Amino acid sequence: MLKFLQRIAFVLALTTLGVAPALLGATSAFAAAANAAKSANSAGSHVYKLYVDGLACPFCAYGVEKQVSGLAGVKNVDINIDSGLVAVTMAPGASLDKATAKQAVSDAGFSLRKFEGAKGK
């Protein structure tokens, strides 16, 4: 319970600073995947799943989010800190390859453990 309360206080502090809006919606791996699937409902959008080692806090997730969202064609990024899942929704017609994802995660200071391409891609 204490860990949960600490996380809430931390996220509230980040929100006050305007840092963590994309982190608030993903509280479980299922929720992150569901949010990404909702974002992908636009025709032509594709969701990629990146599994990242070392995510321990909202600041870690923010660093990954900043690097990944800066890639060309990224429409949305949902992150689950506990599972290390980063769900990346690409704009219609855009795609993400493993090498690009790995470099973005590496630039944020983390390791890409697994890359799942978009279904149908």
The first five atom37 places (N, CA, C, CB, O) and aatype in JSON, in Angstrom:
{
  "aatype": [12, 10, 11, 13, 10, 5, 1, 9, 0, 13, 19, 10, 0, 10, 16, 16, 10, 7, 19, 0, 14, 0, 10, 10, 7, 0, 16, 15, 0, 13, 0, 0, 0, 0, 2, 0, 0, 11, 15, 0, 2, 15, 0, 7, 15, 8, 19, 18, 11, 10, 18, 19, 3, 7, 10, 0, 4, 14, 13, 4, 0, 18, 7, 19, 6, 11, 5, 19, 15, 7, 10, 0, 7, 19, 11, 2, 19, 3, 9, 2, 9, 3, 15, 7, 10, 19, 0, 19, 16, 12, 0, 14, 7, 0, 15, 10, 3, 11, 0, 16, 0, 11, 5, 0, 19, 15, 3, 0, 7, 13, 15, 10, 1, 11, 13, 6, 7, 0, 11, 7, 11],
  "atom_mask": [
    [1, 1, 1, 1, 1],
    [1, 1, 1, 1, 1],
    [1, 1, 1, 1, 1],
    [1, 1, 1, 1, 1],
    [1, 1, 1, 1, 1],
    [1, 1, 1, 1, 1],
    [1, 1, 1, 1, 1],
    [1, 1, 1, 1, 1],
    [1, 1, 1, 1, 1],
    [1, 1, 1, 1, 1],
    [1, 1, 1, 1, 1],
    [1, 1, 1, 1, 1],
    [1, 1, 1, 1, 1],
    [1, 1, 1, 1, 1],
    [1, 1, 1, 1, 1],
    [1, 1, 1, 1, 1],
    [1, 1, 1, 1, 1],
    [1, 1, 1, 0, 1],
    [1, 1, 1, 1, 1],
    [1, 1, 1, 1, 1],
    [1, 1, 1, 1, 1],
    [1, 1, 1, 1, 1],
    [1, 1, 1, 1, 1],
    [1, 1, 1, 1, 1],
    [1, 1, 1, 0, 1],
    [1, 1, 1, 1, 1],
    [1, 1, 1, 1, 1],
    [1, 1, 1, 1, 1],
    [1, 1, 1, 1, 1],
    [1, 1, 1, 1, 1],
    [1, 1, 1, 1, 1],
    [1, 1, 1, 1, 1],
    [1, 1, 1, 1, 1],
    [1, 1, 1, 1, 1],
    [1, 1, 1, 1, 1],
    [1, 1, 1, 1, 1],
    [1, 1, 1, 1, 1],
    [1, 1, 1, 1, 1],
    [1, 1, 1, 1, 1],
    [1, 1, 1, 1, 1],
    [1, 1, 1, 1, 1],
    [1, 1, 1, 1, 1],
    [1, 1, 1, 1, 1],
    [1, 1, 1, 0, 1],
    [1, 1, 1, 1, 1],
    [1, 1, 1, 1, 1],
    [1, 1, 1, 1, 1],
    [1, 1, 1, 1, 1],
    [1, 1, 1, 1, 1],
    [1, 1, 1, 1, 1],
    [1, 1, 1, 1, 1],
    [1, 1, 1, 1, 1],
    [1, 1, 1, 1, 1],
    [1, 1, 1, 0, 1],
    [1, 1, 1, 1, 1],
    [1, 1, 1, 1, 1],
    [1, 1, 1, 1, 1],
    [1, 1, 1, 1, 1],
    [1, 1, 1, 1, 1],
    [1, 1, 1, 1, 1],
    [1, 1, 1, 1, 1],
    [1, 1, 1, 1, 1],
    [1, 1, 1, 0, 1],
    [1, 1, 1, 1, 1],
    [1, 1, 1, 1, 1],
    [1, 1, 1, 1, 1],
    [1, 1, 1, 1, 1],
    [1, 1, 1, 1, 1],
    [1, 1, 1, 1, 1],
    [1, 1, 1, 0, 1],
    [1, 1, 1, 1, 1],
    [1, 1, 1, 1, 1],
    [1, 1, 1, 0, 1],
    [1, 1, 1, 1, 1],
    [1, 1, 1, 1, 1],
    [1, 1, 1, 1, 1],
    [1, 1, 1, 1, 1],
    [1, 1, 1, 1, 1],
    [1, 1, 1, 1, 1],
    [1, 1, 1, 1, 1],
    [1, 1, 1, 1, 1],
    [1, 1, 1, 1, 1],
    [1, 1, 1, 1, 1],
    [1, 1, 1, 0, 1],
    [1, 1, 1, 1, 1],
    [1, 1, 1, 1, 1],
    [1, 1, 1, 1, 1],
    [1, 1, 1, 1, 1],
    [1, 1, 1, 1, 1],
    [1, 1, 1, 1, 1],
    [1, 1, 1, 1, 1],
    [1, 1, 1, 1, 1],
    [1, 1, 1, 0, 1],
    [1, 1, 1, 1, 1],
    [1, 1, 1, 1, 1],
    [1, 1, 1, 1, 1],
    [1, 1, 1, 1, 1],
    [1, 1, 1, 1, 1],
    [1, 1, 1, 1, 1],
    [1, 1, 1, 1, 1],
    [1, 1, 1, 1, 1],
    [1, 1, 1, 1, 1],
    [1, 1, 1, 1, 1],
    [1, 1, 1, 1, 1],
    [1, 1, 1, 1, 1],
    [1, 1, 1, 1, 1],
    [1, 1, 1, 1, 1],
    [1, 1, 1, 1, 1],
    [1, 1, 1, 0, 1],
    [1, 1, 1, 1, 1],
    [1, 1, 1, 1, 1],
    [1, 1, 1, 1, 1],
    [1, 1, 1, 1, 1],
    [1, 1, 1, 1, 1],
    [1, 1, 1, 1, 1],
    [1, 1, 1, 1, 1],
    [1, 1, 1, 0, 1],
    [1, 1, 1, 1, 1],
    [1, 1, 1, 1, 1],
    [1, 1, 1, 0, 1],
    [1, 1, 1, 1, 1]
  ],
  "atom_positions": [
    [[0.83, -1.19, 0.0], [0.0, 0.0, 0.0], [0.88, 1.26, 0.0], [-0.95, 0.0, 1.22], [0.56, 2.24, -0.67]],
    [[1.95, 1.21, 0.74], [2.83, 2.38, 0.8], [3.43, 2.68, -0.57], [3.95, 2.15, 1.82], [3.51, 3.84, -0.98]],
    [[3.84, 1.63, -1.28], [4.4, 1.83, -2.62], [3.38, 2.49, -3.54], [4.86, 0.47, -3.22], [3.71, 3.38, -4.32]],
    [[2.13, 2.04, -3.45], [1.05, 2.6, -4.25], [0.86, 4.09, -3.94], [-0.26, 1.83, -4.01], [0.74, 4.91, -4.85]],
    [[0.84, 4.42, -2.67], [0.67, 5.83, -2.27], [1.85, 6.68, -2.7], [0.48, 5.93, -0.74], [1.68, 7.84, -3.1]],
    [[3.05, 6.11, -2.62], [4.24, 6.85, -3.07], [4.16, 7.12, -4.58], [5.53, 6.08, -2.73], [4.49, 8.21, -5.04]],
    [[3.72, 6.11, -5.33], [3.6, 6.27, -6.78], [2.58, 7.35, -7.12], [3.21, 4.94, -7.44], [2.81, 8.18, -8.0]],
    [[1.44, 7.35, -6.42], [0.4, 8.36, -6.68], [0.94, 9.76, -6.37], [-0.86, 8.08, -5.83], [0.74, 10.68, -7.15]],
    [[1.62, 9.91, -5.25], [2.19, 11.21, -4.9], [3.2, 11.66, -5.94], [2.85, 11.16, -3.51], [3.26, 12.84, -6.29]],
    [[4.0, 10.73, -6.42], [5.02, 11.04, -7.42], [4.38, 11.47, -8.74], [5.93, 9.84, -7.65], [4.8, 12.45, -9.34]],
    [[3.38, 10.73, -9.17], [2.69, 11.05, -10.43], [1.98, 12.4, -10.3], [1.68, 9.94, -10.81], [1.98, 13.19, -11.25]],
    [[1.36, 12.66, -9.16], [0.71, 13.96, -8.96], [1.73, 15.09, -9.04], [-0.01, 13.99, -7.6], [1.45, 16.15, -9.61]],
    [[2.89, 14.88, -8.46], [3.94, 15.9, -8.53], [4.37, 16.12, -9.98], [5.16, 15.5, -7.66], [4.55, 17.27, -10.4]],
    [[4.55, 15.05, -10.73], [4.93, 15.18, -12.14], [3.85, 15.86, -12.96], [5.24, 13.8, -12.73], [4.14, 16.67, -13.83]],
    [[2.6, 15.53, -12.67], [1.49, 16.14, -13.39], [1.45, 17.64, -13.14], [0.16, 15.49, -12.99], [1.2, 18.43, -14.05]],
    [[1.71, 18.02, -11.9], [1.75, 19.44, -11.56], [2.81, 20.16, -12.38], [2.02, 19.62, -10.06], [2.64, 21.32, -12.76]],
    [[3.91, 19.47, -12.64], [4.99, 20.03, -13.45], [4.72, 19.9, -14.94], [6.3, 19.37, -13.1], [5.48, 20.42, -15.76]],
    [[3.63, 19.2, -15.3], [3.3, 19.01, -16.7], [4.15, 17.97, -17.38], [0.0, 0.0, 0.0], [4.33, 18.02, -18.6]],
    [[4.68, 17.01, -16.62], [5.64, 16.05, -17.16], [5.0, 14.74, -17.58], [6.7, 15.79, -16.16], [5.47, 14.13, -18.54]],
    [[3.96, 14.26, -16.91], [3.57, 12.86, -17.07], [2.19, 12.56, -17.65], [3.65, 12.22, -15.79], [1.64, 11.52, -17.31]],
    [[1.6, 13.39, -18.49], [0.25, 13.07, -18.93], [0.12, 11.73, -19.64], [-0.24, 14.14, -19.84], [-0.89, 11.05, -19.46]],
    [[1.09, 11.32, -20.43], [0.98, 10.05, -21.16], [1.18, 8.85, -20.25], [2.0, 10.01, -22.28], [0.83, 7.74, -20.64]],
    [[1.73, 9.05, -19.05], [1.99, 7.94, -18.16], [0.78, 7.59, -17.3], [3.16, 8.26, -17.27], [0.71, 6.49, -16.75]],
    [[-0.17, 8.51, -17.18], [-1.26, 8.31, -16.25], [-2.25, 7.24, -16.7], [-1.97, 9.6, -16.05], [-2.84, 6.58, -15.85]],
    [[-2.46, 7.06, -17.99], [-3.47, 6.13, -18.47], [-3.04, 4.68, -18.44], [0.0, 0.0, 0.0], [-3.9, 3.81, -18.55]],
    [[-1.78, 4.39, -18.29], [-1.32, 3.0, -18.37], [-0.94, 2.49, -16.99], [-0.14, 2.88, -19.32], [0.15, 2.78, -16.5]],
    [[-1.85, 1.73, -16.36], [-1.57, 1.22, -15.04], [-1.31, -0.27, -15.04], [-2.7, 1.53, -14.12], [-0.92, -0.82, -14.01]],
    [[-1.52, -0.93, -16.15], [-1.2, -2.36, -16.26], [-0.84, -2.65, -17.71], [-2.4, -3.25, -15.79], [-1.11, -1.84, -18.6]],
    [[-0.25, -3.8, -17.93], [0.09, -4.17, -19.3], [-1.17, -4.23, -20.15], [0.83, -5.52, -19.34], [-1.17, -3.83, -21.31]],
    [[-2.25, -4.73, -19.56], [-3.51, -4.82, -20.29], [-4.02, -3.42, -20.64], [-4.56, -5.58, -19.46], [-4.45, -3.18, -21.77]],
    [[-3.97, -2.5, -19.69], [-4.45, -1.15, -19.94], [-3.61, -0.46, -21.0], [-4.44, -0.33, -18.65], [-4.16, 0.24, -21.85]],
    [[-2.3, -0.65, -20.98], [-1.44, -0.05, -21.99], [-1.78, -0.57, -23.37], [0.04, -0.32, -21.67], [-1.87, 0.19, -24.33]],
    [[-1.97, -1.89, -23.47], [-2.31, -2.48, -24.76], [-3.7, -2.02, -25.21], [-2.25, -4.02, -24.69], [-3.91, -1.76, -26.39]],
    [[-4.64, -1.92, -24.28], [-5.99, -1.48, -24.62], [-5.97, -0.03, -25.08], [-6.93, -1.63, -23.42], [-6.65, 0.32, -26.05]],
    [[-5.21, 0.82, -24.4], [-5.11, 2.22, -24.82], [-4.5, 2.33, -26.2], [-4.28, 3.02, -23.82], [-4.94, 3.14, -27.02]],
    [[-3.49, 1.53, -26.47], [-2.85, 1.56, -27.79], [-3.82, 1.07, -28.85], [-1.58, 0.69, -27.8], [-3.87, 1.63, -29.95]],
    [[-4.59, 0.05, -28.54], [-5.55, -0.47, -29.51], [-6.61, 0.58, -29.81], [-6.21, -1.76, -28.99], [-7.03, 0.73, -30.96]],
    [[-7.06, 1.31, -28.8], [-8.03, 2.38, -29.03], [-7.43, 3.44, -29.94], [-8.47, 3.0, -27.7], [-8.1, 3.94, -30.84]],
    [[-6.17, 3.79, -29.69], [-5.51, 4.8, -30.5], [-5.34, 4.34, -31.94], [-4.15, 5.15, -29.91], [-5.29, 5.16, -32.86]],
    [[-5.26, 3.04, -32.13], [-5.01, 2.5, -33.47], [-6.28, 2.33, -34.28], [-4.3, 1.17, -33.36], [-6.23, 1.86, -35.42]],
    [[-7.42, 2.69, -33.72], [-8.67, 2.51, -34.43], [-8.74, 3.34, -35.7], [-9.82, 2.87, -33.53], [-9.56, 3.05, -36.58]],
    [[-7.92, 4.35, -35.84], [-7.89, 5.12, -37.07], [-7.41, 4.2, -38.18], [-6.98, 6.38, -36.94], [-6.5, 3.4, -37.98]],
    [[-8.02, 4.33, -39.34], [-7.63, 3.47, -40.46], [-6.15, 3.65, -40.78], [-8.48, 3.77, -41.72], [-5.66, 4.77, -40.91]],
    [[-5.46, 2.53, -40.9], [-4.05, 2.58, -41.28], [-3.08, 2.69, -40.13], [0.0, 0.0, 0.0], [-1.87, 2.56, -40.35]],
    [[-3.53, 2.94, -38.9], [-2.63, 3.03, -37.76], [-2.19, 1.64, -37.35], [-3.3, 3.76, -36.59], [-2.96, 0.68, -37.46]],
    [[-0.97, 1.51, -36.86], [-0.43, 0.23, -36.42], [0.22, 0.4, -35.06], [0.57, -0.34, -37.44], [0.86, 1.41, -34.79]],
    [[0.05, -0.63, -34.19], [0.63, -0.59, -32.85], [1.8, -1.56, -32.77], [-0.45, -0.93, -31.77], [1.67, -2.73, -33.14]],
    [[2.91, -1.07, -32.29], [4.11, -1.87, -32.07], [4.32, -1.97, -30.57], [5.37, -1.24, -32.77], [4.05, -1.02, -29.84]],
    [[4.79, -3.13, -30.1], [5.05, -3.31, -28.68], [6.55, -3.43, -28.47], [4.32, -4.57, -28.13], [7.22, -4.28, -29.06]],
    [[7.07, -2.55, -27.62], [8.47, -2.57, -27.25], [8.54, -2.98, -25.78], [9.17, -1.18, -27.5], [7.87, -2.38, -24.94]],
    [[9.35, -3.97, -25.48], [9.54, -4.39, -24.09], [10.92, -3.89, -23.66], [9.42, -5.96, -23.91], [11.94, -4.29, -24.22]],
    [[10.91, -3.0, -22.67], [12.12, -2.28, -22.28], [12.57, -2.72, -20.89], [11.89, -0.76, -22.31], [11.76, -2.76, -19.96]],
    [[13.85, -3.04, -20.75], [14.42, -3.4, -19.45], [14.85, -2.15, -18.71], [15.61, -4.36, -19.63], [15.41, -1.23, -19.3]],
    [[14.59, -2.13, -17.4], [15.12, -1.07, -16.54], [14.17, 0.05, -16.2], [0.0, 0.0, 0.0], [14.56, 0.96, -15.47]],
    [[12.93, 0.04, -16.69], [12.0, 1.11, -16.33], [11.62, 0.95, -14.86], [10.72, 1.08, -17.24], [11.05, -0.07, -14.47]],
    [[11.94, 1.95, -14.06], [11.71, 1.84, -12.62], [10.84, 2.95, -12.06], [13.01, 1.83, -11.91], [10.31, 2.82, -10.96]],
    [[10.68, 4.04, -12.8], [9.94, 5.17, -12.26], [9.37, 6.01, -13.4], [10.85, 6.03, -11.35], [9.73, 5.81, -14.56]],
    [[8.5, 6.96, -13.08], [7.92, 7.81, -14.12], [8.97, 8.63, -14.89], [6.92, 8.75, -13.51], [8.78, 8.92, -16.07]],
    [[10.06, 9.01, -14.23], [11.1, 9.75, -14.95], [11.76, 8.88, -16.01], [12.16, 10.27, -13.96], [12.08, 9.35, -17.1]],
    [[11.96, 7.59, -15.68], [12.5, 6.65, -16.66], [11.56, 6.56, -17.86], [12.71, 5.24, -16.02], [11.98, 6.67, -19.01]],
    [[10.29, 6.36, -17.56], [9.3, 6.23, -18.62], [9.22, 7.5, -19.46], [7.92, 5.92, -18.03], [9.07, 7.43, -20.68]],
    [[9.33, 8.64, -18.82], [9.29, 9.91, -19.55], [10.45, 10.02, -20.53], [9.3, 11.09, -18.58], [10.28, 10.51, -21.65]],
    [[11.63, 9.57, -20.13], [12.78, 9.6, -21.03], [12.56, 8.75, -22.26], [0.0, 0.0, 0.0], [12.9, 9.15, -23.37]],
    [[12.0, 7.56, -22.06], [11.7, 6.67, -23.19], [10.6, 7.28, -24.05], [11.28, 5.25, -22.69], [10.7, 7.29, -25.28]],
    [[9.56, 7.79, -23.4], [8.46, 8.41, -24.13], [8.96, 9.56, -25.01], [7.38, 8.92, -23.15], [8.55, 9.7, -26.17]],
    [[9.83, 10.38, -24.46], [10.35, 11.53, -25.2], [11.13, 11.08, -26.44], [11.26, 12.39, -24.29], [10.97, 11.66, -27.52]],
    [[11.97, 10.07, -26.29], [12.77, 9.58, -27.42], [11.89, 8.92, -28.48], [13.83, 8.6, -26.94], [12.03, 9.19, -29.68]],
    [[10.98, 8.06, -28.05], [10.14, 7.32, -28.99], [9.14, 8.24, -29.68], [9.4, 6.18, -28.27], [8.92, 8.12, -30.88]],
    [[8.53, 9.14, -28.93], [7.54, 10.03, -29.54], [8.18, 11.0, -30.53], [6.79, 10.8, -28.46], [7.48, 11.59, -31.36]],
    [[9.49, 11.18, -30.45], [10.19, 12.06, -31.39], [10.5, 11.4, -32.73], [0.0, 0.0, 0.0], [10.98, 12.06, -33.65]],
    [[10.23, 10.09, -32.84], [10.47, 9.39, -34.1], [9.42, 9.78, -35.14], [10.47, 7.86, -33.88], [8.27, 10.06, -34.79]],
    [[9.82, 9.78, -36.39], [8.9, 10.15, -37.47], [7.73, 9.16, -37.53], [9.64, 10.18, -38.83], [7.93, 7.95, -37.52]],
    [[6.52, 9.69, -37.6], [5.33, 8.87, -37.76], [4.68, 8.38, -36.49], [0.0, 0.0, 0.0], [3.63, 7.73, -36.55]],
    [[5.27, 8.67, -35.33], [4.68, 8.2, -34.07], [3.47, 9.07, -33.74], [5.72, 8.24, -32.91], [3.54, 10.29, -33.69]],
    [[2.35, 8.39, -33.52], [1.1, 9.07, -33.21], [0.84, 9.11, -31.71], [-0.07, 8.38, -33.92], [0.35, 10.11, -31.18]],
    [[1.17, 8.01, -31.02], [0.89, 7.91, -29.59], [1.85, 6.92, -28.93], [-0.59, 7.48, -29.35], [2.29, 5.96, -29.56]],
    [[2.18, 7.17, -27.67], [3.03, 6.28, -26.9], [2.37, 6.04, -25.54], [4.48, 6.87, -26.73], [2.08, 6.99, -24.81]],
    [[2.12, 4.76, -25.21], [1.59, 4.37, -23.9], [2.62, 3.5, -23.23], [0.21, 3.63, -24.03], [3.15, 2.57, -23.83]],
    [[2.9, 3.8, -21.95], [3.95, 3.08, -21.23], [3.41, 2.48, -19.94], [5.13, 4.0, -20.92], [2.67, 3.12, -19.2]],
    [[3.79, 1.22, -19.69], [3.51, 0.57, -18.43], [4.85, 0.33, -17.75], [2.71, -0.77, -18.63], [5.65, -0.48, -18.21]],
    [[5.08, 1.01, -16.67], [6.36, 0.93, -15.97], [6.6, -0.47, -15.4], [6.42, 1.97, -14.84], [7.7, -1.01, -15.51]],
    [[5.58, -1.05, -14.79], [5.74, -2.34, -14.11], [6.16, -3.46, -15.07], [4.46, -2.73, -13.41], [7.02, -4.27, -14.74]],
    [[5.55, -3.51, -16.23], [5.85, -4.59, -17.18], [6.94, -4.21, -18.18], [4.61, -4.98, -17.93], [7.49, -5.07, -18.86]],
    [[7.25, -2.91, -18.27], [8.24, -2.45, -19.25], [7.69, -2.39, -20.66], [0.0, 0.0, 0.0], [8.45, -2.32, -21.62]],
    [[6.36, -2.41, -20.79], [5.72, -2.38, -22.1], [5.57, -0.94, -22.59], [4.35, -3.06, -22.05], [5.02, -0.08, -21.9]],
    [[6.06, -0.71, -23.79], [5.88, 0.58, -24.45], [5.09, 0.29, -25.73], [7.28, 1.3, -24.77], [5.61, -0.31, -26.67]],
    [[3.83, 0.72, -25.77], [2.97, 0.51, -26.93], [3.05, 1.76, -27.8], [1.49, 0.2, -26.5], [2.68, 2.85, -27.36]],
    [[3.52, 1.6, -29.02], [3.74, 2.73, -29.93], [2.74, 2.64, -31.07], [5.2, 2.75, -30.48], [2.74, 1.67, -31.83]],
    [[1.88, 3.66, -31.18], [0.92, 3.72, -32.28], [1.49, 4.63, -33.35], [-0.48, 4.22, -31.79], [1.85, 5.78, -33.09]],
    [[1.58, 4.09, -34.54], [2.12, 4.85, -35.67], [0.98, 5.45, -36.48], [3.0, 3.95, -36.57], [-0.11, 4.89, -36.55]],
    [[1.23, 6.59, -37.08], [0.26, 7.25, -37.95], [0.0, 6.38, -39.18], [0.76, 8.67, -38.36], [0.83, 5.55, -39.54]],
    [[-1.14, 6.57, -39.81], [-1.43, 5.79, -41.02], [-0.3, 5.93, -42.05], [-2.76, 6.26, -41.64], [0.16, 7.02, -42.34]],
    [[0.12, 4.78, -42.57], [1.17, 4.76, -43.58], [2.58, 4.74, -43.02], [0.0, 0.0, 0.0], [3.53, 4.49, -43.76]],
    [[2.74, 4.99, -41.72], [4.07, 4.99, -41.1], [4.35, 3.63, -40.49], [4.19, 6.11, -40.03], [3.43, 2.9, -40.13]],
    [[5.62, 3.3, -40.37], [5.99, 2.03, -39.74], [7.2, 2.25, -38.84], [6.29, 0.94, -40.81], [7.87, 3.28, -38.91]],
    [[7.47, 1.26, -38.02], [8.59, 1.32, -37.08], [9.38, 0.03, -37.22], [8.1, 1.52, -35.61], [8.81, -1.06, -37.17]],
    [[10.68, 0.14, -37.41], [11.5, -1.08, -37.49], [12.26, -1.26, -36.18], [12.49, -1.0, -38.7], [12.41, -0.33, -35.38]],
    [[12.73, -2.48, -35.98], [13.39, -2.84, -34.73], [14.63, -2.0, -34.47], [13.75, -4.31, -34.74], [14.87, -1.57, -33.34]],
    [[15.43, -1.75, -35.5], [16.67, -0.99, -35.32], [16.39, 0.43, -34.84], [17.46, -0.95, -36.63], [17.09, 0.95, -33.98]],
    [[15.36, 1.06, -35.4], [15.0, 2.43, -35.01], [14.49, 2.45, -33.58], [13.93, 3.02, -35.96], [14.85, 3.33, -32.79]],
    [[13.64, 1.48, -33.24], [13.1, 1.39, -31.87], [14.23, 1.16, -30.87], [12.06, 0.26, -31.76], [14.28, 1.79, -29.82]],
    [[15.13, 0.25, -31.22], [16.26, -0.06, -30.33], [17.13, 1.16, -30.1], [17.1, -1.2, -30.92], [17.58, 1.39, -28.97]],
    [[17.38, 1.95, -31.14], [18.2, 3.16, -31.0], [17.51, 4.19, -30.12], [18.5, 3.76, -32.37], [18.17, 4.81, -29.28]],
    [[16.19, 4.38, -30.29], [15.46, 5.35, -29.47], [15.49, 4.95, -28.0], [14.0, 5.48, -29.96], [15.7, 5.79, -27.13]],
    [[15.28, 3.67, -27.73], [15.31, 3.17, -26.35], [16.72, 3.31, -25.78], [14.85, 1.68, -26.28], [16.89, 3.7, -24.62]],
    [[17.72, 3.01, -26.57], [19.12, 3.15, -26.15], [19.47, 4.61, -25.87], [20.06, 2.59, -27.22], [20.16, 4.91, -24.9]],
    [[18.98, 5.52, -26.72], [19.23, 6.95, -26.51], [18.63, 7.45, -25.2], [18.66, 7.76, -27.67], [19.1, 8.44, -24.63]],
    [[17.57, 6.77, -24.73], [16.96, 7.12, -23.45], [17.7, 6.47, -22.27], [15.48, 6.71, -23.43], [17.4, 6.76, -21.11]],
    [[18.66, 5.59, -22.58], [19.45, 4.96, -21.54], [18.97, 3.59, -21.11], [0.0, 0.0, 0.0], [19.31, 3.12, -20.02]],
    [[18.18, 2.93, -21.95], [17.61, 1.63, -21.59], [17.89, 0.61, -22.68], [16.1, 1.76, -21.34], [18.42, 0.93, -23.74]],
    [[17.51, -0.65, -22.4], [17.73, -1.75, -23.35], [16.4, -2.26, -23.87], [18.52, -2.89, -22.69], [15.45, -2.45, -23.11]],
    [[16.34, -2.49, -25.17], [15.16, -3.09, -25.77], [15.28, -4.6, -25.63], [15.01, -2.68, -27.28], [16.18, -5.22, -26.2]],
    [[14.37, -5.2, -24.85], [14.4, -6.64, -24.61], [13.7, -7.4, -25.72], [13.74, -6.97, -23.27], [14.16, -8.46, -26.14]],
    [[12.58, -6.86, -26.21], [11.79, -7.55, -27.21], [11.05, -6.52, -28.05], [10.8, -8.54, -26.56], [10.63, -5.47, -27.55]],
    [[10.88, -6.82, -29.34], [10.18, -5.95, -30.28], [9.11, -6.77, -30.97], [11.16, -5.32, -31.32], [9.4, -7.79, -31.58]],
    [[7.87, -6.32, -30.88], [6.78, -6.97, -31.6], [6.24, -6.01, -32.63], [5.66, -7.43, -30.63], [5.73, -4.94, -32.3]],
    [[6.35, -6.4, -33.89], [5.82, -5.59, -34.97], [4.31, -5.52, -34.93], [0.0, 0.0, 0.0], [3.66, -6.33, -34.26]],
    [[3.76, -4.56, -35.65], [2.31, -4.4, -35.7], [1.69, -5.6, -36.38], [1.93, -3.1, -36.43], [2.25, -6.15, -37.33]],
    [[0.53, -6.0, -35.9], [-0.19, -7.11, -36.53], [-0.61, -6.67, -37.93], [-1.43, -7.55, -35.68], [-1.1, -5.55, -38.12]],
    [[-0.43, -7.53, -38.89], [-0.79, -7.21, -40.26], [0.29, -6.46, -40.98], [0.0, 0.0, 0.0], [0.1, -6.08, -42.14]],
    [[1.43, -6.22, -40.34], [2.55, -5.49, -40.96], [3.68, -6.43, -41.24], [3.03, -4.34, -40.06], [4.72, -6.02, -41.76]]
  ]
}
